[in-house]
Amino acid sequence: MGGIDEEIGRQFRLAMRRFAAAVTVVTTRWQDADVGMTATAVTSLSMDPPSLLVCVNRGAGFHSAIEDCESFCVNLLRAGQHHISANFGGAKPPEDRFSEGEWEDSGSVPYLKDAQANIFCRKTALFEYGTHSIVIGEATRLLTHEEIAPLLYVDGRYAAVAPKAG
């Protein structure tokens, strides 16, 4: 692939900032250590089989872990957990990222106990495209919490969903 047109790249970046996205922390275990990264490029893929996709920059330190792992967990953050997102987005070094929040061990991957939802996945495919890898995971276990209040990210800022009246 050749380089992108600078103006198209600038406009594309501005357009993408207008997408409100749920904030997640994707976690796995790699080389005997718990690892994770903040991700907003996560979406459902299929109901049969129940699966989702996660996009990971190939230049990210987490990429080697997701490339080598057999399973991972998508932890959907809830409103008020922006500090966890920041930690896994680089505010803390990888070895300190699990120091905040209620992290549990599923037996194969770490997960955030008080997240909005936890989607445990078996990695079924990984494709390279441009600067990223598209990782497909088939859901093997799910935990959800009653209250729906996901943490969102839009235009470089955190936001929350306001409950609908009535």
Summary of the structure (lengths in Angstrom):
residues: 166
radius of gyration: 16.0
end to end distance: 51.1
largest distance: 52.3
contacts: 462
relative contact order: 0.22
helix: 20%
strand: 47%
